[in-house]
């Protein structure tokens, strides 16, 4: 923050193209250093303080991700906003899914890493949905469509539907709530972000980024015992 700090006194964070990256990285590194020293509680307290300052900016999700990496597993799953889904089944609120393990797969229409996980999720769905696993595919609006072209929600939402139909066919019939709030709550600044919740509603696995199929299967097996 040595360089970025003074700049924040004269301009808003998201008014500069590089400030969000610089400030977000600085906050993330400081939190990681504190945690590496064994000062996890101090790291979480620091990150929560930064989240209070930056929750309404583009780095809010990144800060929350780092908080969740340090503290979310073993805690009750935060609420999931489900009132604005993509076409398909209406998503159930998480409390209505109690009694079933739940896999949340946060994805973005532009993300190649998300698309690379589709065969893994399809295989997991085939093997574990009959055994009680429930899969939910939260996504959000980003303000643009193909080629980075700016798009209003009325344009972007149908575009996301098109991407889903084209690439996510093997996951058809799964609920997909559309909400930026969910991405902030779960710190889904990296896509995909994968969250496993046990039948009692407790987070047991939190993983930003792609995950090996073997690892996901091992984590799900723990929840089905």
FIKOLZA-1660 file (N, C-alpha, C; in steps of 0.1 Angstrom, whole numbers, plus 5000, padded with zeros to 4 digits):
% residues 225
   i   px   py   pz ch aa at
   1 5008 4988 5000  A  X  N
   1 5000 5000 5000  A  X CA
   1 5009 5013 5000  A  X  C
   2 5022 5011 5000  A  X  N
   2 5031 5023 5000  A  X CA
   2 5028 5032 4989  A  X  C
   3 5026 5027 4977  A  X  N
   3 5024 5035 4965  A  X CA
   3 5009 5038 4963  A  X  C
   4 5001 5027 4965  A  X  N
   4 4986 5028 4962  A  X CA
   4 4979 5037 4973  A  X  C
   5 4984 5036 4985  A  X  N
   5 4977 5043 4996  A  X CA
   5 4975 5058 4993  A  X  C
   6 4986 5066 4990  A  X  N
   6 4984 5080 4987  A  X CA
   6 4974 5082 4975  A  X  C
   7 4974 5074 4965  A  X  N
   7 4965 5076 4954  A  X CA
   7 4951 5074 4958  A  X  C
   8 4948 5066 4968  A  X  N
   8 4934 5065 4973  A  X CA
   8 4929 5077 4979  A  X  C
   9 4938 5086 4983  A  X  N
   9 4933 5099 4989  A  X CA
   9 4928 5108 4979  A  X  C
  10 4931 5106 4966  A  X  N
  10 4927 5116 4956  A  X CA
  10 4918 5110 4946  A  X  C
  11 4916 5097 4946  A  X  N
  11 4906 5091 4936  A  X CA
  11 4900 5079 4942  A  X  C
  12 4889 5075 4936  A  X  N
  12 4881 5063 4941  A  X CA
  12 4889 5051 4935  A  X  C
  13 4888 5040 4943  A  X  N
  13 4895 5028 4939  A  X CA
  13 4892 5023 4925  A  X  C
  14 4879 5022 4921  A  X  N
  14 4876 5017 4908  A  X CA
  14 4876 5027 4897  A  X  C
  15 4881 5039 4900  A  X  N
  15 4882 5050 4890  A  X CA
  15 4895 5048 4882  A  X  C
  16 4904 5039 4887  A  X  N
  16 4917 5037 4882  A  X CA
  16 4918 5023 4877  A  X  C
  17 4924 5020 4865  A  X  N
  17 4924 5007 4860  A  X CA
  17 4933 4997 4867  A  X  C
  18 4943 5002 4874  A  X  N
  18 4952 4993 4881  A  X CA
  18 4951 4993 4896  A  X  C
  19 4945 5003 4902  A  X  N
  19 4944 5004 4916  A  X CA
  19 4937 4992 4923  A  X  C
  20 4926 4987 4918  A  X  N
  20 4920 4975 4924  A  X CA
  20 4929 4963 4925  A  X  C
  21 4937 4960 4915  A  X  N
  21 4946 4949 4915  A  X CA
  21 4957 4952 4925  A  X  C
  22 4963 4964 4926  A  X  N
  22 4974 4967 4935  A  X CA
  22 4969 4966 4950  A  X  C
  23 4958 4973 4952  A  X  N
  23 4953 4973 4966  A  X CA
  23 4948 4959 4970  A  X  C
  24 4941 4952 4961  A  X  N
  24 4937 4939 4965  A  X CA
  24 4948 4929 4968  A  X  C
  25 4959 4930 4960  A  X  N
  25 4970 4922 4962  A  X CA
  25 4977 4925 4975  A  X  C
  26 4978 4938 4978  A  X  N
  26 4985 4943 4991  A  X CA
  26 4977 4937 5003  A  X  C
  27 4964 4938 5003  A  X  N
  27 4956 4934 5014  A  X CA
  27 4957 4918 5015  A  X  C
  28 4956 4912 5004  A  X  N
  28 4957 4897 5004  A  X CA
  28 4971 4892 5010  A  X  C
  29 4981 4898 5005  A  X  N
  29 4995 4894 5010  A  X CA
  29 4996 4897 5025  A  X  C
  30 4991 4908 5030  A  X  N
  30 4993 4911 5044  A  X CA
  30 4985 4901 5052  A  X  C
  31 4973 4897 5048  A  X  N
  31 4965 4887 5055  A  X CA
  31 4972 4874 5055  A  X  C
  32 4978 4870 5043  A  X  N
  32 4985 4857 5042  A  X CA
  32 4998 4857 5051  A  X  C
  33 5005 4868 5052  A  X  N
  33 5017 4869 5061  A  X CA
  33 5013 4867 5075  A  X  C
  34 5002 4874 5080  A  X  N
  34 4997 4872 5093  A  X CA
  34 4994 4858 5096  A  X  C
  35 4986 4851 5087  A  X  N
  35 4982 4838 5089  A  X CA
  35 4994 4828 5089  A  X  C
  36 5004 4831 5081  A  X  N
  36 5016 4822 5080  A  X CA
  36 5024 4823 5093  A  X  C
  37 5023 4835 5100  A  X  N
  37 5030 4836 5113  A  X CA
  37 5023 4829 5124  A  X  C
  38 5011 4823 5121  A  X  N
  38 5003 4817 5132  A  X CA
  38 4993 4827 5138  A  X  C
  39 4992 4839 5132  A  X  N
  39 4983 4849 5138  A  X CA
  39 4970 4849 5130  A  X  C
  40 4964 4838 5129  A  X  N
  40 4952 4837 5121  A  X CA
  40 4941 4846 5126  A  X  C
  41 4938 4847 5138  A  X  N
  41 4928 4856 5143  A  X CA
  41 4930 4870 5139  A  X  C
  42 4943 4874 5140  A  X  N
  42 4947 4888 5136  A  X CA
  42 4945 4890 5121  A  X  C
  43 4948 4879 5113  A  X  N
  43 4946 4880 5099  A  X CA
  43 4931 4882 5095  A  X  C
  44 4923 4874 5102  A  X  N
  44 4908 4875 5099  A  X CA
  44 4903 4889 5103  A  X  C
  45 4908 4894 5115  A  X  N
  45 4903 4907 5120  A  X CA
  45 4908 4918 5110  A  X  C
  46 4920 4917 5105  A  X  N
  46 4925 4927 5095  A  X CA
  46 4917 4927 5083  A  X  C
  47 4914 4915 5078  A  X  N
  47 4907 4913 5065  A  X CA
  47 4892 4918 5067  A  X  C
  48 4887 4915 5078  A  X  N
  48 4873 4920 5080  A  X CA
  48 4873 4936 5081  A  X  C
  49 4883 4942 5086  A  X  N
  49 4884 4956 5086  A  X CA
  49 4885 4962 5072  A  X  C
  50 4893 4955 5064  A  X  N
  50 4894 4960 5050  A  X CA
  50 4881 4957 5042  A  X  C
  51 4874 4946 5045  A  X  N
  51 4862 4944 5039  A  X CA
  51 4851 4955 5042  A  X  C
  52 4852 4959 5054  A  X  N
  52 4842 4970 5058  A  X CA
  52 4845 4983 5050  A  X  C
  53 4857 4985 5046  A  X  N
  53 4861 4997 5038  A  X CA
  53 4858 4995 5023  A  X  C
  54 4860 4982 5018  A  X  N
  54 4860 4980 5004  A  X CA
  54 4849 4971 4999  A  X  C
  55 4839 4968 5007  A  X  N
  55 4829 4958 5003  A  X CA
  55 4821 4962 4991  A  X  C
  56 4819 4975 4989  A  X  N
  56 4811 4980 4978  A  X CA
  56 4820 4982 4965  A  X  C
  57 4832 4978 4965  A  X  N
  57 4841 4980 4954  A  X CA
  57 4844 4967 4947  A  X  C
  58 4852 4967 4937  A  X  N
  58 4855 4955 4929  A  X CA
  58 4864 4945 4936  A  X  C
  59 4870 4949 4947  A  X  N
  59 4879 4940 4955  A  X CA
  59 4872 4933 4967  A  X  C
  60 4859 4937 4968  A  X  N
  60 4852 4931 4980  A  X CA
  60 4852 4916 4980  A  X  C
  61 4849 4910 4968  A  X  N
  61 4849 4895 4967  A  X CA
  61 4863 4889 4970  A  X  C
  62 4873 4896 4965  A  X  N
  62 4887 4891 4968  A  X CA
  62 4890 4891 4983  A  X  C
  63 4886 4901 4990  A  X  N
  63 4889 4902 5004  A  X CA
  63 4881 4891 5011  A  X  C
  64 4868 4890 5007  A  X  N
  64 4860 4879 5014  A  X CA
  64 4865 4865 5011  A  X  C
  65 4871 4863 4999  A  X  N
  65 4877 4850 4996  A  X CA
  65 4888 4847 5006  A  X  C
  66 4896 4857 5009  A  X  N
  66 4907 4854 5018  A  X CA
  66 4902 4852 5033  A  X  C
  67 4891 4859 5036  A  X  N
  67 4885 4856 5049  A  X CA
  67 4880 4842 5050  A  X  C
  68 4873 4838 5039  A  X  N
  68 4867 4825 5039  A  X CA
  68 4878 4814 5039  A  X  C
  69 4889 4816 5032  A  X  N
  69 4899 4806 5032  A  X CA
  69 4905 4803 5046  A  X  C
  70 4904 4813 5054  A  X  N
  70 4909 4812 5068  A  X CA
  70 4899 4808 5078  A  X  C
  71 4886 4810 5075  A  X  N
  71 4876 4808 5086  A  X CA
  71 4863 4802 5082  A  X  C
  72 4860 4799 5069  A  X  N
  72 4847 4795 5066  A  X CA
  72 4844 4780 5069  A  X  C
  73 4854 4771 5066  A  X  N
  73 4852 4757 5068  A  X CA
  73 4849 4754 5083  A  X  C
  74 4839 4746 5085  A  X  N
  74 4835 4743 5099  A  X CA
  74 4824 4753 5104  A  X  C
  75 4821 4763 5096  A  X  N
  75 4810 4773 5100  A  X CA
  75 4798 4770 5092  A  X  C
  76 4786 4775 5098  A  X  N
  76 4773 4774 5090  A  X CA
  76 4775 4781 5077  A  X  C
  77 4769 4775 5066  A  X  N
  77 4769 4781 5053  A  X CA
  77 4762 4794 5053  A  X  C
  78 4768 4804 5047  A  X  N
  78 4760 4817 5046  A  X CA
  78 4748 4816 5038  A  X  C
  79 4738 4824 5039  A  X  N
  79 4726 4823 5031  A  X CA
  79 4730 4825 5016  A  X  C
  80 4721 4819 5008  A  X  N
  80 4723 4820 4993  A  X CA
  80 4711 4827 4988  A  X  C
  81 4713 4838 4981  A  X  N
  81 4702 4846 4975  A  X CA
  81 4697 4838 4963  A  X  C
  82 4684 4835 4962  A  X  N
  82 4679 4826 4951  A  X CA
  82 4667 4833 4944  A  X  C
  83 4664 4845 4946  A  X  N
  83 4652 4851 4940  A  X CA
  83 4652 4854 4925  A  X  C
  84 4664 4854 4919  A  X  N
  84 4665 4857 4905  A  X CA
  84 4673 4847 4898  A  X  C
  85 4667 4835 4895  A  X  N
  85 4674 4824 4888  A  X CA
  85 4674 4826 4873  A  X  C
  86 4684 4819 4867  A  X  N
  86 4683 4817 4853  A  X CA
  86 4672 4807 4849  A  X  C
  87 4668 4806 4837  A  X  N
  87 4658 4797 4833  A  X CA
  87 4660 4783 4838  A  X  C
  88 4650 4777 4843  A  X  N
  88 4652 4763 4849  A  X CA
  88 4645 4762 4862  A  X  C
  89 4648 4752 4870  A  X  N
  89 4642 4751 4883  A  X CA
  89 4645 4762 4893  A  X  C
  90 4635 4766 4901  A  X  N
  90 4637 4776 4911  A  X CA
  90 4646 4771 4921  A  X  C
  91 4657 4778 4924  A  X  N
  91 4666 4773 4935  A  X CA
  91 4660 4773 4948  A  X  C
  92 4663 4763 4956  A  X  N
  92 4658 4763 4970  A  X CA
  92 4668 4771 4979  A  X  C
  93 4663 4777 4989  A  X  N
  93 4672 4783 4999  A  X CA
  93 4679 4772 5006  A  X  C
  94 4691 4775 5011  A  X  N
  94 4699 4764 5016  A  X CA
  94 4693 4757 5028  A  X  C
  95 4685 4764 5037  A  X  N
  95 4679 4756 5048  A  X CA
  95 4669 4746 5043  A  X  C
  96 4663 4748 5031  A  X  N
  96 4654 4738 5025  A  X CA
  96 4661 4725 5020  A  X  C
  97 4674 4726 5019  A  X  N
  97 4682 4715 5014  A  X CA
  97 4689 4707 5025  A  X  C
  98 4685 4711 5038  A  X  N
  98 4691 4703 5049  A  X CA
  98 4687 4689 5048  A  X  C
  99 4696 4680 5052  A  X  N
  99 4694 4666 5050  A  X CA
  99 4701 4660 5038  A  X  C
 100 4706 4670 5029  A  X  N
 100 4714 4666 5018  A  X CA
 100 4727 4674 5018  A  X  C
 101 4738 4667 5014  A  X  N
 101 4750 4675 5011  A  X CA
 101 4748 4683 4998  A  X  C
 102 4754 4695 4998  A  X  N
 102 4752 4704 4987  A  X CA
 102 4766 4708 4982  A  X  C
 103 4766 4709 4968  A  X  N
 103 4778 4714 4961  A  X CA
 103 4774 4727 4954  A  X  C
 104 4781 4738 4958  A  X  N
 104 4779 4750 4951  A  X CA
 104 4790 4752 4942  A  X  C
 105 4787 4755 4929  A  X  N
 105 4797 4757 4919  A  X CA
 105 4795 4771 4913  A  X  C
 106 4803 4781 4918  A  X  N
 106 4802 4795 4913  A  X CA
 106 4809 4796 4900  A  X  C
 107 4802 4801 4890  A  X  N
 107 4808 4801 4876  A  X CA
 107 4805 4815 4870  A  X  C
 108 4813 4818 4859  A  X  N
 108 4811 4830 4852  A  X CA
 108 4810 4826 4837  A  X  C
 109 4802 4834 4830  A  X  N
 109 4800 4830 4815  A  X CA
 109 4813 4832 4807  A  X  C
 110 4822 4839 4812  A  X  N
 110 4835 4842 4804  A  X CA
 110 4846 4832 4808  A  X  C
 111 4844 4824 4818  A  X  N
 111 4855 4817 4824  A  X CA
 111 4858 4803 4817  A  X  C
 112 4870 4802 4811  A  X  N
 112 4874 4789 4806  A  X CA
 112 4876 4779 4816  A  X  C
 113 4881 4783 4828  A  X  N
 113 4883 4773 4839  A  X CA
 113 4870 4767 4843  A  X  C
 114 4859 4775 4843  A  X  N
 114 4846 4769 4847  A  X CA
 114 4842 4759 4836  A  X  C
 115 4844 4762 4824  A  X  N
 115 4840 4752 4813  A  X CA
 115 4849 4740 4814  A  X  C
 116 4861 4741 4819  A  X  N
 116 4870 4729 4820  A  X CA
 116 4865 4719 4831  A  X  C
 117 4857 4725 4840  A  X  N
 117 4852 4716 4851  A  X CA
 117 4839 4709 4848  A  X  C
 118 4833 4713 4836  A  X  N
 118 4820 4707 4833  A  X CA
 118 4820 4692 4833  A  X  C
 119 4829 4685 4826  A  X  N
 119 4829 4670 4826  A  X CA
 119 4831 4664 4840  A  X  C
 120 4838 4671 4849  A  X  N
 120 4840 4666 4862  A  X CA
 120 4827 4667 4870  A  X  C
 121 4820 4679 4869  A  X  N
 121 4807 4680 4875  A  X CA
 121 4796 4671 4870  A  X  C
 122 4797 4669 4857  A  X  N
 122 4787 4659 4851  A  X CA
 122 4789 4645 4856  A  X  C
 123 4802 4641 4858  A  X  N
 123 4804 4628 4863  A  X CA
 123 4800 4627 4878  A  X  C
 124 4803 4637 4885  A  X  N
 124 4799 4637 4899  A  X CA
 124 4784 4637 4901  A  X  C
 125 4778 4645 4892  A  X  N
 125 4763 4645 4893  A  X CA
 125 4757 4631 4890  A  X  C
 126 4763 4624 4880  A  X  N
 126 4758 4611 4877  A  X CA
 126 4759 4601 4888  A  X  C
 127 4771 4602 4895  A  X  N
 127 4774 4592 4906  A  X CA
 127 4768 4596 4919  A  X  C
 128 4766 4608 4922  A  X  N
 128 4763 4612 4936  A  X CA
 128 4749 4619 4937  A  X  C
 129 4743 4624 4927  A  X  N
 129 4730 4629 4928  A  X CA
 129 4720 4618 4933  A  X  C
 130 4721 4606 4927  A  X  N
 130 4712 4596 4932  A  X CA
 130 4714 4592 4947  A  X  C
 131 4725 4596 4952  A  X  N
 131 4728 4593 4966  A  X CA
 131 4725 4605 4975  A  X  C
 132 4719 4615 4970  A  X  N
 132 4715 4626 4978  A  X CA
 132 4722 4639 4976  A  X  C
 133 4733 4640 4968  A  X  N
 133 4740 4652 4966  A  X CA
 133 4731 4662 4958  A  X  C
 134 4731 4674 4962  A  X  N
 134 4724 4685 4955  A  X CA
 134 4734 4695 4950  A  X  C
 135 4733 4699 4937  A  X  N
 135 4742 4708 4931  A  X CA
 135 4735 4720 4927  A  X  C
 136 4741 4732 4930  A  X  N
 136 4736 4745 4927  A  X CA
 136 4747 4753 4920  A  X  C
 137 4743 4760 4909  A  X  N
 137 4752 4767 4901  A  X CA
 137 4751 4782 4901  A  X  C
 138 4755 4789 4912  A  X  N
 138 4753 4803 4913  A  X CA
 138 4762 4810 4902  A  X  C
 139 4756 4821 4896  A  X  N
 139 4764 4829 4887  A  X CA
 139 4760 4844 4889  A  X  C
 140 4765 4853 4881  A  X  N
 140 4762 4867 4883  A  X CA
 140 4764 4874 4870  A  X  C
 141 4759 4887 4870  A  X  N
 141 4761 4896 4859  A  X CA
 141 4775 4903 4861  A  X  C
 142 4781 4905 4849  A  X  N
 142 4794 4912 4849  A  X CA
 142 4794 4925 4842  A  X  C
 143 4783 4928 4835  A  X  N
 143 4782 4940 4827  A  X CA
 143 4787 4940 4813  A  X  C
 144 4790 4928 4808  A  X  N
 144 4795 4927 4795  A  X CA
 144 4792 4913 4789  A  X  C
 145 4793 4912 4776  A  X  N
 145 4791 4899 4769  A  X CA
 145 4803 4895 4761  A  X  C
 146 4801 4888 4750  A  X  N
 146 4813 4883 4742  A  X CA
 146 4821 4895 4738  A  X  C
 147 4835 4893 4738  A  X  N
 147 4844 4903 4734  A  X CA
 147 4845 4915 4743  A  X  C
 148 4840 4914 4755  A  X  N
 148 4840 4925 4765  A  X CA
 148 4831 4936 4762  A  X  C
 149 4821 4934 4753  A  X  N
 149 4812 4945 4749  A  X CA
 149 4803 4948 4761  A  X  C
 150 4802 4960 4765  A  X  N
 150 4793 4964 4776  A  X CA
 150 4779 4960 4773  A  X  C
 151 4772 4955 4784  A  X  N
 151 4758 4950 4782  A  X CA
 151 4750 4953 4794  A  X  C
 152 4738 4958 4792  A  X  N
 152 4729 4960 4803  A  X CA
 152 4723 4946 4808  A  X  C
 153 4718 4945 4820  A  X  N
 153 4713 4932 4825  A  X CA
 153 4703 4926 4815  A  X  C
 154 4695 4934 4809  A  X  N
 154 4685 4928 4800  A  X CA
 154 4691 4921 4788  A  X  C
 155 4703 4925 4784  A  X  N
 155 4711 4919 4774  A  X CA
 155 4720 4908 4779  A  X  C
 156 4726 4910 4790  A  X  N
 156 4736 4900 4795  A  X CA
 156 4729 4888 4800  A  X  C
 157 4718 4889 4806  A  X  N
 157 4711 4877 4812  A  X CA
 157 4708 4867 4801  A  X  C
 158 4702 4871 4789  A  X  N
 158 4700 4861 4779  A  X CA
 158 4713 4856 4773  A  X  C
 159 4723 4864 4773  A  X  N
 159 4736 4859 4768  A  X CA
 159 4741 4848 4777  A  X  C
 160 4740 4850 4791  A  X  N
 160 4744 4839 4800  A  X CA
 160 4736 4826 4798  A  X  C
 161 4723 4828 4795  A  X  N
 161 4714 4816 4792  A  X CA
 161 4720 4809 4780  A  X  C
 162 4724 4817 4770  A  X  N
 162 4729 4811 4757  A  X CA
 162 4742 4803 4760  A  X  C
 163 4751 4809 4768  A  X  N
 163 4764 4802 4772  A  X CA
 163 4761 4790 4779  A  X  C
 164 4751 4790 4789  A  X  N
 164 4748 4779 4796  A  X CA
 164 4743 4767 4788  A  X  C
 165 4734 4771 4778  A  X  N
 165 4728 4761 4769  A  X CA
 165 4739 4755 4760  A  X  C
 166 4748 4763 4756  A  X  N
 166 4758 4758 4747  A  X CA
 166 4769 4749 4753  A  X  C
 167 4773 4753 4765  A  X  N
 167 4785 4746 4771  A  X CA
 167 4781 4738 4783  A  X  C
 168 4770 4740 4790  A  X  N
 168 4766 4734 4802  A  X CA
 168 4755 4724 4801  A  X  C
 169 4753 4719 4789  A  X  N
 169 4742 4710 4787  A  X CA
 169 4741 4698 4796  A  X  C
 170 4752 4692 4799  A  X  N
 170 4753 4681 4808  A  X CA
 170 4748 4684 4822  A  X  C
 171 4747 4697 4825  A  X  N
 171 4743 4701 4838  A  X CA
 171 4729 4708 4838  A  X  C
 172 4722 4705 4827  A  X  N
 172 4709 4711 4826  A  X CA
 172 4700 4706 4837  A  X  C
 173 4690 4714 4841  A  X  N
 173 4681 4710 4851  A  X CA
 173 4686 4713 4865  A  X  C
 174 4698 4719 4866  A  X  N
 174 4703 4723 4879  A  X CA
 174 4700 4737 4882  A  X  C
 175 4696 4741 4894  A  X  N
 175 4692 4755 4897  A  X CA
 175 4704 4764 4896  A  X  C
 176 4702 4776 4890  A  X  N
 176 4713 4786 4888  A  X CA
 176 4709 4800 4893  A  X  C
 177 4710 4803 4906  A  X  N
 177 4706 4816 4910  A  X CA
 177 4716 4827 4905  A  X  C
 178 4710 4838 4901  A  X  N
 178 4718 4849 4896  A  X CA
 178 4719 4860 4906  A  X  C
 179 4731 4863 4911  A  X  N
 179 4732 4872 4922  A  X CA
 179 4747 4876 4925  A  X  C
 180 4749 4889 4924  A  X  N
 180 4762 4894 4928  A  X CA
 180 4765 4893 4943  A  X  C
 181 4754 4894 4951  A  X  N
 181 4755 4893 4965  A  X CA
 181 4761 4879 4969  A  X  C
 182 4757 4869 4962  A  X  N
 182 4762 4855 4965  A  X CA
 182 4777 4855 4963  A  X  C
 183 4782 4861 4953  A  X  N
 183 4796 4861 4950  A  X CA
 183 4804 4869 4960  A  X  C
 184 4798 4880 4966  A  X  N
 184 4805 4887 4976  A  X CA
 184 4805 4879 4989  A  X  C
 185 4793 4873 4993  A  X  N
 185 4792 4865 5005  A  X CA
 185 4802 4853 5005  A  X  C
 186 4803 4847 4994  A  X  N
 186 4812 4835 4993  A  X CA
 186 4826 4838 4987  A  X  C
 187 4829 4851 4985  A  X  N
 187 4842 4854 4981  A  X CA
 187 4846 4848 4968  A  X  C
 188 4837 4847 4958  A  X  N
 188 4839 4840 4946  A  X CA
 188 4846 4850 4936  A  X  C
 189 4857 4855 4939  A  X  N
 189 4864 4864 4930  A  X CA
 189 4872 4856 4920  A  X  C
 190 4875 4843 4923  A  X  N
 190 4881 4833 4914  A  X CA
 190 4870 4824 4909  A  X  C
 191 4869 4822 4896  A  X  N
 191 4859 4813 4891  A  X CA
 191 4866 4802 4884  A  X  C
 192 4862 4789 4887  A  X  N
 192 4851 4786 4896  A  X CA
 192 4855 4788 4911  A  X  C
 193 4845 4789 4919  A  X  N
 193 4847 4787 4934  A  X CA
 193 4838 4775 4938  A  X  C
 194 4843 4766 4945  A  X  N
 194 4836 4753 4948  A  X CA
 194 4834 4753 4963  A  X  C
 195 4822 4750 4968  A  X  N
 195 4819 4749 4982  A  X CA
 195 4811 4737 4984  A  X  C
 196 4815 4729 4994  A  X  N
 196 4807 4717 4998  A  X CA
 196 4802 4719 5012  A  X  C
 197 4789 4717 5013  A  X  N
 197 4781 4719 5026  A  X CA
 197 4775 4705 5030  A  X  C
 198 4777 4702 5043  A  X  N
 198 4772 4689 5047  A  X CA
 198 4757 4689 5049  A  X  C
 199 4751 4678 5053  A  X  N
 199 4736 4677 5054  A  X CA
 199 4731 4686 5066  A  X  C
 200 4740 4689 5075  A  X  N
 200 4735 4698 5086  A  X CA
 200 4737 4713 5083  A  X  C
 201 4742 4716 5071  A  X  N
 201 4743 4730 5067  A  X CA
 201 4757 4736 5070  A  X  C
 202 4767 4728 5073  A  X  N
 202 4780 4733 5077  A  X CA
 202 4790 4732 5065  A  X  C
 203 4797 4743 5062  A  X  N
 203 4807 4742 5052  A  X CA
 203 4819 4733 5055  A  X  C
 204 4822 4723 5046  A  X  N
 204 4832 4714 5049  A  X CA
 204 4844 4715 5039  A  X  C
 205 4842 4723 5028  A  X  N
 205 4852 4724 5018  A  X CA
 205 4850 4737 5011  A  X  C
 206 4860 4745 5010  A  X  N
 206 4860 4758 5003  A  X CA
 206 4872 4759 4994  A  X  C
 207 4870 4760 4981  A  X  N
 207 4881 4759 4972  A  X CA
 207 4879 4769 4960  A  X  C
 208 4886 4781 4960  A  X  N
 208 4886 4789 4949  A  X CA
 208 4895 4783 4938  A  X  C
 209 4889 4783 4925  A  X  N
 209 4897 4778 4914  A  X CA
 209 4892 4763 4911  A  X  C
 210 4898 4758 4900  A  X  N
 210 4895 4744 4896  A  X CA
 210 4900 4734 4907  A  X  C
 211 4894 4723 4907  A  X  N
 211 4897 4712 4917  A  X CA
 211 4898 4699 4910  A  X  C
 212 4908 4691 4913  A  X  N
 212 4909 4677 4907  A  X CA
 212 4896 4669 4910  A  X  C
 213 4892 4661 4901  A  X  N
 213 4880 4653 4903  A  X CA
 213 4882 4643 4915  A  X  C
 214 4894 4638 4916  A  X  N
 214 4897 4629 4927  A  X CA
 214 4895 4635 4941  A  X  C
 215 4900 4648 4941  A  X  N
 215 4898 4655 4954  A  X CA
 215 4884 4658 4957  A  X  C
 216 4876 4662 4947  A  X  N
 216 4862 4665 4949  A  X CA
 216 4855 4652 4954  A  X  C
 217 4858 4641 4947  A  X  N
 217 4851 4629 4950  A  X CA
 217 4854 4625 4965  A  X  C
 218 4867 4626 4969  A  X  N
 218 4870 4623 4982  A  X CA
 218 4863 4631 4993  A  X  C
 219 4861 4644 4990  A  X  N
 219 4854 4653 4999  A  X CA
 219 4839 4650 4999  A  X  C
 220 4834 4647 4988  A  X  N
 220 4819 4643 4988  A  X CA
 220 4817 4630 4995  A  X  C
 221 4826 4620 4993  A  X  N
 221 4824 4607 5000  A  X CA
 221 4824 4609 5015  A  X  C
 222 4831 4619 5020  A  X  N
 222 4831 4621 5035  A  X CA
 222 4817 4625 5039  A  X  C
 223 4810 4633 5031  A  X  N
 223 4797 4638 5034  A  X CA
 223 4786 4628 5033  A  X  C
 224 4789 4617 5026  A  X  N
 224 4778 4607 5023  A  X CA
 224 4779 4595 5032  A  X  C
 225 4789 4595 5041  A  X  N
 225 4791 4583 5050  A  X CA
 225 4780 4583 5060  A  X  C
% end
